[in-house]
Each structure stands twice: as C-alpha cells, then as structure tokens.
Amino acid sequence: QAQLVESGGGLVQAGGSLTLSCAASGIIFRVYSMVWYRQAPGKERESVAIVSSGGFTTYAGSVKGRFTISRDNAKRTLYLQMSNLKAEDTGIYLCNAQKLGAVYWGQGTQVTVSS
C-alpha cells in the first residue's frame, strides 16, 4: 500500500529556514515525479516545487531562489529546503507522487511563518 509521510513542519520567524521531508513506501519511488504542494488558508492548493524522475526541477515564481526541492531515491525520500521564509509561505505542505495512471498524496505538515 502506497504511503507518503511528511515531516519537518513547524513555527518559524520570518527570514528563517525549515527543511521538510516526505518518506515514501509502497511505491517504486524512483519512477515517480514528486511534487510539493501548499494549501494556504483561504487559497487554492498550489504546486510550489516539482522534481521529475530524471531529477529536473521546477519552481513556482513565488518561491524561486528561496526553496530547493531534492530527492534521495536510495532513501525513498523527498525534501524541500526552505529559506528566507515569509508570512505568505504559511500553509499545509503536502507531498505528491505522480506518474501516468497513479497519483498519491501525503497528509501534509503545517508550516507557520510569523512576521
């Protein structure tokens, strides 16, 4: 059974840093594109960073230069390094695994940035 478990969220002051992790099990991790989504209060869920199975990365404009997505296929773990955090980065961060014919979601981890 596929499972994605996020960790690393918390409360941080503006300008601070956090690193999120997403541990995958029950899937062949290396063949999936992995995505970090953000669900902010009162806003639609948005994709903030993507890493393909081949290691190519894409970022939302609002986080470019501040967030870094990476993956460790041997550990079946996805990461999101976040720096220079802003109040508008507050939200639930969800891990997503996708390939043709399959999509899986984690439960999310809360990130709160105080200004």
C-alpha positions, 0 to 999 in steps of 0.5 A: 500500500502506497504511503507518503509521510511528511515531516519537518513542519513547524513555527518559524520567524520570518527570514528563517529556514525549515527543511521538510521531508516526505518518506515514501513506501509502497511505491517504486519511488524512483519512477515517480515525479514528486511534487510539493504542494501548499494549501494556504488558508483561504487559497487554492492548493498550489504546486510550489516545487516539482522534481521529475524522475530524471531529477529536473526541477521546477519552481513556482515564481513565488518561491524561486531562489528561496526553496530547493526541492531534492530527492534521495531515491536510495532513501525513498525520500523527498525534501524541500529546503526552505529559506528566507521564509515569509508570512505568505509561505504559511500553509499545509505542505503536502507531498505528491507522487505522480506518474501516468495512471497513479497519483498519491498524496501525503497528509501534509505538515503545517508550516507557520511563518510569523512576521 
